[in-house]
Amino acid sequence: MPKSWSFRLIFGLILAVGCVPAIETSLQQEAGPRVSFAELSARPDRYKGRLTILGGEVMSVTPWEQGSLLTVDQRQLDDRLFPVGAASGGTFLVESDEWLTSTKYLPKSKVVVAGVVEGQKDGWLLLKARQVTFLEPPTWGKILLSRTPGVVSSRTGVLVYAALF
């Protein structure tokens, strides 16, 4: 009896954590209906001051004024606001007042951003972050497999990579 109770508790906690929205519900409501990335990029002045939600894969993060500038390769968002698909809609920039560390926001990490359209910077759509949610680190196996020599562990038979950061 105790084993089945603990299994149910753990399963329930996993489900509860998996159901947390990527962006706060209040921000989702404030953002309203989604506007396509193509439309936002083509006419940023039309949407200036509007809160929008975009996501994708991190390209880079750099220090910016009192926070960070995040460069993101845009991806479509599914119903859970998780970036999906391989094709990029383009690139957008996110100004954040928070320090986003380059050790966490590695290239190919997945993020979703609720931000206010500020216009363009260097020809790319620029958002001022209200919330940046780190969703998933990169899958290094896919990235490094063809580029980095590995060592097969004699004990486990698993290919092991060493990376210096």
TORDODREN-971837 format. One record per atom (N, C-alpha, C): residue number from 1; atom name; x, y, z. Coordinates in nm, 3 decimals. Layout:
! TORDODREN-971837
 kero lummar       u       v       w
  NUM     CA       X       Y       Z
...
! end
This chain:
! TORDODREN-971837
 kero lummar       u       v       w
    1      N   0.081  -0.121   0.000
    1     CA   0.000   0.000   0.000
    1      C   0.085   0.127   0.000
    2      N   0.189   0.137   0.084
    2     CA   0.269   0.258   0.083
    2      C   0.341   0.282  -0.050
    3      N   0.384   0.173  -0.118
    3     CA   0.453   0.191  -0.244
    3      C   0.360   0.253  -0.347
    4      N   0.237   0.209  -0.356
    4     CA   0.144   0.264  -0.456
    4      C   0.110   0.409  -0.421
    5      N   0.102   0.442  -0.292
    5     CA   0.075   0.579  -0.250
    5      C   0.189   0.671  -0.291
    6      N   0.313   0.629  -0.266
    6     CA   0.428   0.714  -0.300
    6      C   0.441   0.729  -0.451
    7      N   0.412   0.622  -0.526
    7     CA   0.416   0.631  -0.673
    7      C   0.314   0.733  -0.723
    8      N   0.195   0.729  -0.668
    8     CA   0.091   0.824  -0.709
    8      C   0.129   0.968  -0.675
    9      N   0.190   0.987  -0.559
    9     CA   0.234   1.120  -0.519
    9      C   0.340   1.174  -0.614
   10      N   0.440   1.092  -0.643
   10     CA   0.547   1.134  -0.734
   10      C   0.490   1.160  -0.873
   11      N   0.404   1.074  -0.923
   11     CA   0.343   1.093  -1.055
   11      C   0.261   1.222  -1.058
   12      N   0.187   1.248  -0.952
   12     CA   0.107   1.371  -0.943
   12      C   0.194   1.496  -0.943
   13      N   0.306   1.492  -0.872
   13     CA   0.398   1.605  -0.870
   13      C   0.459   1.630  -1.007
   14      N   0.496   1.523  -1.076
   14     CA   0.552   1.537  -1.211
   14      C   0.449   1.600  -1.304
   15      N   0.325   1.555  -1.296
   15     CA   0.219   1.613  -1.378
   15      C   0.197   1.760  -1.345
   16      N   0.199   1.792  -1.217
   16     CA   0.176   1.931  -1.176
   16      C   0.286   2.023  -1.227
   17      N   0.410   1.979  -1.218
   17     CA   0.521   2.060  -1.266
   17      C   0.513   2.076  -1.417
   18      N   0.474   1.972  -1.488
   18     CA   0.463   1.977  -1.633
   18      C   0.350   2.065  -1.681
   19      N   0.258   2.101  -1.595
   19     CA   0.142   2.181  -1.634
   19      C   0.161   2.330  -1.608
   20      N   0.273   2.369  -1.554
   20     CA   0.300   2.510  -1.528
   20      C   0.318   2.582  -1.661
   21      N   0.246   2.693  -1.683
   21     CA   0.260   2.761  -1.812
   21      C   0.397   2.825  -1.829
   22      N   0.445   2.829  -1.953
   22     CA   0.575   2.888  -1.982
   22      C   0.576   3.038  -1.955
   23      N   0.463   3.103  -1.978
   23     CA   0.447   3.246  -1.953
   23      C   0.328   3.263  -1.859
   24      N   0.342   3.353  -1.762
   24     CA   0.234   3.376  -1.665
   24      C   0.102   3.400  -1.736
   25      N  -0.004   3.345  -1.680
   25     CA  -0.137   3.357  -1.738
   25      C  -0.179   3.502  -1.756
   26      N  -0.145   3.587  -1.660
   26     CA  -0.183   3.729  -1.672
   26      C  -0.115   3.795  -1.791
   27      N   0.010   3.758  -1.819
   27     CA   0.079   3.813  -1.936
   27      C   0.020   3.758  -2.066
   28      N  -0.020   3.631  -2.064
   28     CA  -0.084   3.573  -2.182
   28      C  -0.214   3.648  -2.214
   29      N  -0.292   3.678  -2.111
   29     CA  -0.417   3.751  -2.131
   29      C  -0.391   3.893  -2.179
   30      N  -0.290   3.958  -2.123
   30     CA  -0.256   4.094  -2.164
   30      C  -0.208   4.098  -2.310
   31      N  -0.136   3.994  -2.352
   31     CA  -0.085   3.990  -2.489
   31      C  -0.199   3.974  -2.590
   32      N  -0.306   3.908  -2.549
   32     CA  -0.421   3.893  -2.639
   32      C  -0.392   3.796  -2.753
   33      N  -0.467   3.810  -2.863
   33     CA  -0.449   3.719  -2.977
   33      C  -0.308   3.730  -3.034
   34      N  -0.256   3.616  -3.079
   34     CA  -0.120   3.614  -3.134
   34      C  -0.114   3.685  -3.269
   35      N  -0.005   3.755  -3.289
   35     CA   0.027   3.817  -3.417
   35      C   0.146   3.740  -3.471
   36      N   0.144   3.708  -3.600
   36     CA   0.252   3.627  -3.657
   36      C   0.385   3.701  -3.649
   37      N   0.491   3.622  -3.642
   37     CA   0.625   3.679  -3.639
   37      C   0.653   3.758  -3.767
   38      N   0.607   3.706  -3.879
   38     CA   0.628   3.775  -4.007
   38      C   0.564   3.914  -4.005
   39      N   0.443   3.923  -3.950
   39     CA   0.373   4.051  -3.941
   39      C   0.445   4.147  -3.846
   40      N   0.488   4.096  -3.730
   40     CA   0.560   4.180  -3.633
   40      C   0.691   4.232  -3.693
   41      N   0.763   4.146  -3.762
   41     CA   0.891   4.185  -3.821
   41      C   0.875   4.285  -3.934
   42      N   0.770   4.266  -4.014
   42     CA   0.747   4.354  -4.129
   42      C   0.699   4.493  -4.088
   43      N   0.622   4.500  -3.979
   43     CA   0.563   4.628  -3.937
   43      C   0.580   4.651  -3.787
   44      N   0.703   4.659  -3.737
   44     CA   0.721   4.676  -3.592
   44      C   0.664   4.807  -3.539
   45      N   0.665   4.912  -3.622
   45     CA   0.611   5.040  -3.575
   45      C   0.461   5.032  -3.550
   46      N   0.392   4.949  -3.627
   46     CA   0.247   4.932  -3.610
   46      C   0.215   4.867  -3.475
   47      N   0.306   4.783  -3.426
   47     CA   0.282   4.709  -3.302
   47      C   0.364   4.762  -3.184
   48      N   0.430   4.875  -3.202
   48     CA   0.513   4.932  -3.096
   48      C   0.429   4.953  -2.970
   49      N   0.483   4.906  -2.857
   49     CA   0.413   4.918  -2.730
   49      C   0.323   4.800  -2.698
   50      N   0.306   4.709  -2.791
   50     CA   0.218   4.594  -2.770
   50      C   0.297   4.478  -2.710
   51      N   0.236   4.412  -2.612
   51     CA   0.296   4.293  -2.552
   51      C   0.271   4.175  -2.645
   52      N   0.375   4.097  -2.671
   52     CA   0.362   3.979  -2.756
   52      C   0.443   3.865  -2.696
   53      N   0.415   3.744  -2.739
   53     CA   0.486   3.625  -2.690
   53      C   0.551   3.556  -2.809
   54      N   0.683   3.540  -2.801
   54     CA   0.759   3.473  -2.905
   54      C   0.854   3.373  -2.840
   55      N   0.900   3.277  -2.918
   55     CA   0.995   3.180  -2.866
   55      C   1.088   3.130  -2.974
   56      N   1.185   3.053  -2.931
   56     CA   1.279   2.996  -3.026
   56      C   1.403   2.943  -2.958
   57      N   1.511   2.940  -3.035
   57     CA   1.639   2.890  -2.985
   57      C   1.737   3.006  -2.968
   58      N   1.805   3.006  -2.857
   58     CA   1.903   3.110  -2.827
   58      C   2.017   3.103  -2.928
   59      N   2.054   3.218  -2.981
   59     CA   2.173   3.228  -3.067
   59      C   2.290   3.283  -2.985
   60      N   2.261   3.385  -2.903
   60     CA   2.366   3.443  -2.818
   60      C   2.302   3.527  -2.709
   61      N   2.379   3.552  -2.604
   61     CA   2.340   3.646  -2.499
   61      C   2.463   3.728  -2.466
   62      N   2.443   3.861  -2.459
   62     CA   2.555   3.951  -2.433
   62      C   2.513   4.055  -2.329
   63      N   2.610   4.109  -2.255
   63     CA   2.577   4.218  -2.163
   63      C   2.520   4.336  -2.240
   64      N   2.420   4.402  -2.181
   64     CA   2.354   4.514  -2.247
   64      C   2.309   4.612  -2.142
   65      N   2.364   4.733  -2.144
   65     CA   2.331   4.836  -2.047
   65      C   2.330   4.776  -1.906
   66      N   2.216   4.773  -1.839
   66     CA   2.209   4.718  -1.703
   66      C   2.163   4.573  -1.700
   67      N   2.152   4.508  -1.815
   67     CA   2.105   4.370  -1.820
   67      C   2.171   4.292  -1.931
   68      N   2.088   4.232  -2.017
   68     CA   2.138   4.146  -2.123
   68      C   2.062   4.170  -2.253
   69      N   2.127   4.136  -2.363
   69     CA   2.064   4.135  -2.494
   69      C   2.068   3.991  -2.544
   70      N   1.950   3.935  -2.564
   70     CA   1.934   3.797  -2.606
   70      C   1.899   3.795  -2.754
   71      N   1.972   3.719  -2.833
   71     CA   1.943   3.702  -2.975
   71      C   1.880   3.564  -2.991
   72      N   1.760   3.560  -3.053
   72     CA   1.683   3.436  -3.061
   72      C   1.647   3.405  -3.206
   73      N   1.665   3.279  -3.244
   73     CA   1.622   3.227  -3.373
   73      C   1.477   3.181  -3.355
   74      N   1.384   3.253  -3.414
   74     CA   1.241   3.233  -3.388
   74      C   1.192   3.096  -3.435
   75      N   1.102   3.037  -3.356
   75     CA   1.031   2.913  -3.389
   75      C   0.883   2.934  -3.359
   76      N   0.799   2.859  -3.427
   76     CA   0.656   2.861  -3.396
   76      C   0.637   2.808  -3.253
   77      N   0.531   2.854  -3.187
   77     CA   0.497   2.807  -3.053
   77      C   0.377   2.715  -3.061
   78      N   0.382   2.605  -2.986
   78     CA   0.265   2.518  -2.980
   78      C   0.166   2.572  -2.878
   79      N   0.062   2.497  -2.848
   79     CA  -0.042   2.544  -2.756
   79      C   0.008   2.565  -2.614
   80      N   0.120   2.499  -2.579
   80     CA   0.178   2.514  -2.446
   80      C   0.283   2.625  -2.443
   81      N   0.298   2.696  -2.558
   81     CA   0.398   2.802  -2.575
   81      C   0.539   2.745  -2.572
   82      N   0.556   2.627  -2.631
   82     CA   0.687   2.564  -2.643
   82      C   0.731   2.574  -2.788
   83      N   0.855   2.623  -2.813
   83     CA   0.903   2.636  -2.951
   83      C   0.915   2.500  -3.020
   84      N   0.860   2.491  -3.140
   84     CA   0.861   2.366  -3.216
   84      C   0.904   2.393  -3.360
   85      N   0.944   2.287  -3.428
   85     CA   0.978   2.298  -3.570
   85      C   1.123   2.336  -3.591
   86      N   1.170   2.304  -3.710
   86     CA   1.310   2.331  -3.743
   86      C   1.326   2.460  -3.821
   87      N   1.224   2.497  -3.896
   87     CA   1.237   2.616  -3.981
   87      C   1.226   2.743  -3.897
   88      N   1.316   2.835  -3.925
   88     CA   1.316   2.962  -3.853
   88      C   1.233   3.065  -3.926
   89      N   1.165   3.146  -3.849
   89     CA   1.093   3.258  -3.908
   89      C   1.182   3.380  -3.918
   90      N   1.301   3.374  -3.863
   90     CA   1.393   3.487  -3.861
   90      C   1.453   3.503  -3.723
   91      N   1.511   3.618  -3.700
   91     CA   1.580   3.646  -3.575
   91      C   1.513   3.764  -3.505
   92      N   1.506   3.757  -3.372
   92     CA   1.460   3.872  -3.295
   92      C   1.552   3.893  -3.176
   93      N   1.551   4.015  -3.124
   93     CA   1.634   4.053  -3.010
   93      C   1.546   4.082  -2.890
   94      N   1.599   4.053  -2.773
   94     CA   1.527   4.078  -2.648
   94      C   1.618   4.154  -2.553
   95      N   1.577   4.275  -2.514
   95     CA   1.646   4.350  -2.409
   95      C   1.588   4.306  -2.276
   96      N   1.673   4.264  -2.185
   96     CA   1.627   4.222  -2.054
   96      C   1.699   4.303  -1.948
   97      N   1.625   4.346  -1.846
   97     CA   1.686   4.417  -1.734
   97      C   1.758   4.320  -1.641
   98      N   1.733   4.191  -1.659
   98     CA   1.797   4.088  -1.578
   98      C   1.926   4.044  -1.646
   99      N   2.021   3.998  -1.565
   99     CA   2.144   3.943  -1.618
   99      C   2.115   3.797  -1.656
  100      N   2.117   3.769  -1.785
  100     CA   2.097   3.633  -1.836
  100      C   2.236   3.575  -1.862
  101      N   2.273   3.475  -1.787
  101     CA   2.409   3.423  -1.796
  101      C   2.430   3.338  -1.921
  102      N   2.547   3.353  -1.978
  102     CA   2.580   3.276  -2.098
  102      C   2.607   3.129  -2.066
  103      N   2.624   3.096  -1.938
  103     CA   2.642   2.956  -1.901
  103      C   2.509   2.882  -1.895
  104      N   2.400   2.954  -1.879
  104     CA   2.267   2.892  -1.881
  104      C   2.203   2.907  -2.019
  105      N   2.209   3.026  -2.075
  105     CA   2.147   3.055  -2.204
  105      C   2.245   3.024  -2.317
  106      N   2.278   2.898  -2.330
  106     CA   2.371   2.851  -2.432
  106      C   2.304   2.853  -2.568
  107      N   2.382   2.864  -2.677
  107     CA   2.322   2.853  -2.810
  107      C   2.244   2.722  -2.822
  108      N   2.130   2.729  -2.888
  108     CA   2.038   2.617  -2.912
  108      C   1.947   2.587  -2.793
  109      N   1.963   2.660  -2.679
  109     CA   1.869   2.645  -2.568
  109      C   1.734   2.699  -2.612
  110      N   1.626   2.641  -2.561
  110     CA   1.492   2.687  -2.597
  110      C   1.440   2.786  -2.493
  111      N   1.383   2.897  -2.542
  111     CA   1.328   3.001  -2.456
  111      C   1.195   3.048  -2.512
  112      N   1.114   3.106  -2.424
  112     CA   0.993   3.177  -2.466
  112      C   0.995   3.310  -2.393
  113      N   0.951   3.416  -2.464
  113     CA   0.963   3.552  -2.414
  113      C   0.830   3.624  -2.425
  114      N   0.789   3.690  -2.318
  114     CA   0.679   3.786  -2.323
  114      C   0.746   3.922  -2.320
  115      N   0.729   3.998  -2.428
  115     CA   0.797   4.126  -2.436
  115      C   0.717   4.230  -2.512
  116      N   0.750   4.355  -2.485
  116     CA   0.683   4.468  -2.551
  116      C   0.764   4.503  -2.675
  117      N   0.695   4.519  -2.789
  117     CA   0.761   4.555  -2.914
  117      C   0.816   4.697  -2.901
  118      N   0.948   4.709  -2.923
  118     CA   1.016   4.838  -2.915
  118      C   1.048   4.895  -3.053
  119      N   1.045   4.811  -3.155
  119     CA   1.080   4.853  -3.291
  119      C   1.181   4.758  -3.349
  120      N   1.286   4.813  -3.411
  120     CA   1.392   4.731  -3.469
  120      C   1.528   4.778  -3.422
  121      N   1.622   4.684  -3.420
  121     CA   1.763   4.715  -3.393
  121      C   1.843   4.632  -3.492
  122      N   1.927   4.699  -3.568
  122     CA   2.008   4.633  -3.670
  122      C   1.923   4.551  -3.768
  123      N   1.801   4.598  -3.795
  123     CA   1.711   4.531  -3.889
  123      C   1.632   4.415  -3.832
  124      N   1.649   4.386  -3.702
  124     CA   1.578   4.276  -3.638
  124      C   1.474   4.331  -3.541
  125      N   1.366   4.257  -3.526
  125     CA   1.261   4.293  -3.430
  125      C   1.321   4.299  -3.291
  126      N   1.286   4.405  -3.216
  126     CA   1.338   4.425  -3.080
  126      C   1.224   4.425  -2.981
  127      N   1.235   4.340  -2.878
  127     CA   1.138   4.333  -2.769
  127      C   1.205   4.375  -2.639
  128      N   1.128   4.440  -2.552
  128     CA   1.171   4.469  -2.415
  128      C   1.106   4.364  -2.327
  129      N   1.187   4.279  -2.264
  129     CA   1.136   4.163  -2.191
  129      C   1.053   4.201  -2.069
  130      N   0.940   4.134  -2.055
  130     CA   0.863   4.136  -1.931
  130      C   0.883   4.004  -1.858
  131      N   0.901   3.895  -1.935
  131     CA   0.931   3.764  -1.878
  131      C   1.009   3.683  -1.981
  132      N   1.121   3.626  -1.938
  132     CA   1.199   3.534  -2.021
  132      C   1.199   3.401  -1.948
  133      N   1.152   3.297  -2.016
  133     CA   1.146   3.165  -1.955
  133      C   1.241   3.071  -2.027
  134      N   1.336   3.018  -1.952
  134     CA   1.428   2.917  -2.003
  134      C   1.354   2.785  -2.000
  135      N   1.344   2.718  -2.115
  135     CA   1.266   2.595  -2.122
  135      C   1.350   2.469  -2.124
  136      N   1.459   2.472  -2.200
  136     CA   1.531   2.348  -2.222
  136      C   1.673   2.378  -2.269
  137      N   1.771   2.307  -2.214
  137     CA   1.909   2.326  -2.262
  137      C   1.924   2.261  -2.399
  138      N   2.034   2.292  -2.467
  138     CA   2.055   2.231  -2.599
  138      C   2.081   2.081  -2.588
  139      N   2.054   2.010  -2.694
  139     CA   2.083   1.868  -2.701
  139      C   2.221   1.855  -2.763
  140      N   2.322   1.852  -2.677
  140     CA   2.460   1.856  -2.726
  140      C   2.496   1.737  -2.810
  141      N   2.435   1.625  -2.785
  141     CA   2.468   1.506  -2.864
  141      C   2.446   1.530  -3.012
  142      N   2.337   1.598  -3.047
  142     CA   2.308   1.626  -3.187
  142      C   2.407   1.727  -3.244
  143      N   2.445   1.823  -3.163
  143     CA   2.533   1.930  -3.210
  143      C   2.676   1.880  -3.222
  144      N   2.724   1.806  -3.123
  144     CA   2.864   1.769  -3.117
  144      C   2.898   1.639  -3.189
  145      N   2.799   1.556  -3.215
  145     CA   2.826   1.423  -3.266
  145      C   2.913   1.423  -3.390
  146      N   2.887   1.512  -3.484
  146     CA   2.964   1.511  -3.608
  146      C   3.086   1.600  -3.602
  147      N   3.105   1.678  -3.496
  147     CA   3.214   1.776  -3.493
  147      C   3.322   1.748  -3.390
  148      N   3.289   1.672  -3.287
  148     CA   3.382   1.656  -3.177
  148      C   3.420   1.510  -3.161
  149      N   3.549   1.483  -3.157
  149     CA   3.587   1.344  -3.132
  149      C   3.546   1.305  -2.990
  150      N   3.501   1.185  -2.974
  150     CA   3.456   1.140  -2.843
  150      C   3.539   1.022  -2.796
  151      N   3.516   0.985  -2.674
  151     CA   3.582   0.871  -2.616
  151      C   3.473   0.776  -2.570
  152      N   3.483   0.649  -2.608
  152     CA   3.385   0.552  -2.565
  152      C   3.431   0.496  -2.432
  153      N   3.343   0.506  -2.333
  153     CA   3.375   0.454  -2.200
  153      C   3.381   0.302  -2.206
  154      N   3.490   0.244  -2.162
  154     CA   3.503   0.099  -2.165
  154      C   3.410   0.033  -2.064
  155      N   3.371   0.108  -1.965
  155     CA   3.285   0.053  -1.859
  155      C   3.138   0.049  -1.902
  156      N   3.090   0.156  -1.968
  156     CA   2.948   0.163  -2.001
  156      C   2.921   0.148  -2.150
  157      N   3.024   0.165  -2.233
  157     CA   3.004   0.159  -2.376
  157      C   2.938   0.284  -2.432
  158      N   2.932   0.390  -2.351
  158     CA   2.867   0.515  -2.390
  158      C   2.971   0.613  -2.442
  159      N   2.936   0.683  -2.549
  159     CA   3.025   0.783  -2.605
  159      C   3.023   0.905  -2.513
  160      N   3.139   0.949  -2.466
  160     CA   3.150   1.058  -2.370
  160      C   3.220   1.176  -2.437
  161      N   3.167   1.297  -2.415
  161     CA   3.227   1.418  -2.468
  161      C   3.277   1.505  -2.355
  162      N   3.384   1.575  -2.379
  162     CA   3.435   1.671  -2.282
  162      C   3.427   1.809  -2.346
  163      N   3.369   1.901  -2.277
  163     CA   3.357   2.037  -2.330
  163      C   3.412   2.135  -2.227
  164      N   3.485   2.232  -2.273
  164     CA   3.538   2.335  -2.184
  164      C   3.458   2.461  -2.205
  165      N   3.408   2.518  -2.096
  165     CA   3.330   2.643  -2.103
  165      C   3.393   2.745  -2.015
! end
